Amino acid sequence: MMIRDFINLLMPVLCPVCGAVLLKNERIICTGCIYELPRTRYLSYSENPVSRLFWGRIYVENATALFQYQKGSRFQQLIHELKYKDRQDIGREMGRLLGIELEGSPFTSADIILPVPLHKKKYRQRGYNQCHPIAEGLSESLGVPWHSGHLIRPSVSLTQTSRSRMDRWSNVDGIFEVKDPGKLCGKHIILVDDVVTTGATLDACATALLSLEKVRVSIVTLAVALKVFN
């Protein structure tokens, strides 16, 4: 304990949001920043804005997001650190918090957790898939195993940024495939992503999975970014 305290004195661990030195009982993000993150509270009702994104397109068992994503917010800073600066520890911690939020909900009946995959070119460029640590933390909290190889993205799509709502849906149509489908038949699957906007990417993932026999799909994301598209 004394050695760890000495190391923390020389190289203090800082909160990635506000820069404050973390206390002994804090993990990755300080308590104050966790408290101030804009929670959606969507879990308390099934017909929430995330679930409505998929109405009329696919049937999902449950859908929710933990936080609201807003430009300039503290949550945007966390996502930026996770997605572009290799702060996978943030992803694991946020996934763990997400799992704690889901305790006692229908999501706990899931058999497996699948993160949204990256194309291998994007994976090589970034060096990691930011959804993997989220799935890992979620798995730790829920006690549900996660796997990264059952759902693959063999096709490259153009970036979704600045695309219209309709363009986003057509841009990802049919780009995901299921590997070893026999291992997923009859399973309740949780699909995990970092941020959902239109739901196009998650819809394409779920469509590939729902083509399998007796598969049920639920969707969870760290955040939802609701905005108006042309």
N, C-alpha and C positions, 0 to 999 in steps of 0.2 A: 504493500500500500504506500509506504514512504517513497519507494522508487518511482511508482507511477505518479505520485504527487509532484516529485521533483521534475520528472519529464514534462508534466503538464505545465509546470512553472516556466520551464525553458521554451517549450513549444506548445503553447495553449491551443486547444481545439476550439475553433470559432464556429458560431452559427453561420451557415451559408447565406442567410437572409439578412440579418441585421449586423453581423460581425461581432456580437457579444461573445465573451468567453463562456463556454458551456460549463455548467455546474456538474458535480459528481454524478447526480442522478439523472442528467439529461443525455439523450442520445441523438447525435447528428444535428437536430434542430432544437433551439431553445424553447422552453415551455411557453414563453410569451408569444413567440411567432406561431407556434402550433395553435394556441388559443385564438389568435387573430386571423387565422386562415378562414376564408369565407365558405363555410360548410353549406351544402345544398339542403340537407335534411330530406332528400328525396326518398330515402329508404322507408319512410313512414307511409308513403302512398304509392301504389303500383302504377297509376296513370300519371307519371311524372314527365317532365320535358324530355328526358333521355329516352324513355320507353316510347314516347310519341314519335320520335324520329323514325321509328321502324314500322309504324302503323301502315297497313295497306301494302307492305312490301314483303316482310318476313314475320314469322311468329317467334318471339323470344319469350322464354319463361319469366325472366325478370331482367330489369335493366336499371342501373343507377350510376351516379358519379358522386364522389366524395366532396369535391370543392367546385366553386365557380371560378372559371379562368377569365381574368380580366387583364388587359394590357396595363403595364405599370404596377401591377399588384405584387404582393409578396409571393404569391403562388407562381406567377410568371417567372420570377427569379429562380425558384426551385426547379421548375421544368427546364429552364435554360441551362442550369448547372448540370442537371441529369442528362439532358439530351445532347449537349455540345461540349461539355467539359469533363466527361468521363466520371462524373460523381455518381457512380452506381450505388454507393452507400445511401444516397438520398432516395433512390428508387426502392431499395430494400426497406428503408424505414417508412416511407410513405405507403408501400404495399402492406407493411405490418399494421400501420394505423388503419388502412382500409379494411383489413381483415378483422380488426377489433370492432370496427363499425358494423360489420356484417354478421357478427356473432348472434345466433338466435334467429336469423332470417332464413328464408327459403334457399339462399345461396349456399348454405352449409350442407345441403343435400347433394351437392355436385360431386362427381367422381374424379374429375381431372380439371386442371387449369391450363389453358393454352394462351400464350402471349401472341399478339399480332406479329407476324414475321416480317423481316426486312428482306429485300432482294439481296443476293450475295454481293452484288457490286456495291450497294449502299452499306452493307455490313463491313466490307473491306475498307471503305472510305472512313467510316466512323470508328470501326474497331470493335463495336459491340452493338447489341440491340437494347435500347433503353427500356423496353418492355420486359426483358428477362429478369432484372432485379426486382421489378414491381411484382411479377409473378412469384418470385422466390419469397419475398416478404409476405405476400398474401398467403402462400402455401404454409409458411411458418405459423401464421396466426390461425388459419382455418383448419390446419391438419389435413389438407387436401393436396395430393401430389400435383406437380406441374411438369410439363414436358415441352421441349422446344422443337422437336422434329416431326411431329404429326401433321402440322399445317405448314405448307411451304409457299413461297412466292417466286415461281420460276420466271414470271414476266416482269419487265420494268415498266413502271408508269411514270408519267410526268409529275412534277411536284404539284401538290394540291393548293399551295399558297396562291392567293389572288385569283383562283378559278371560281366561276359561278357555281351555284348549287347544282344545276343540271350537269355541268361539265365535270364536277367532282364525282358524280355517280357513274357517268359513262367512262371516266378515266380509270376506274378500278374494276369495272365489270369483268368478271371471269379471270382475274389475275391470280387467284389463290387455288391451290390444289391440296388434296389430302393424301398423305403418305401413310401406308399401312392402315387402310380404312377399317380392317377387321378388328383393330385394337380400340376403335372408338364406337363401333356399333352398339346401340343400346345404352350409351353413356349420357349423363347430364354433364355438359361442358360449360365451364366459365371462360369466356373470351375476355382478355385483358388488354387494355390500351392505356396510353398516358392521357391524351386529351381527345374528346369527341366534339366535333363541330356539326357537320351535317349527318354523320353516321354512315357515310358512303363506304369507307374502308371496312368498318365492322360489319356492315351489311354484306359485303362481298365475301368476307371470311365466313360469316354465319351461313350464307347460301351454300358454300362448298361443304360445310359440315352437315347441314340439314338434308343434303342429298343422300346421306347414309341412313341405314335402317334404324329406326327408333332412337335417333339422336335428339336430345333436347339441348337448347343453347340459352345461357344467360350471359349478360354483358355487364362488365364493370370497368369503369375508368377512374383515374385519379381526379379528372376534372372535366367539366363541360363548358365549352365556349359557345354560347348561343349568340348568333348574330344574324343580321338580315342580309340575304343574298339577292342579287339581281335575277 
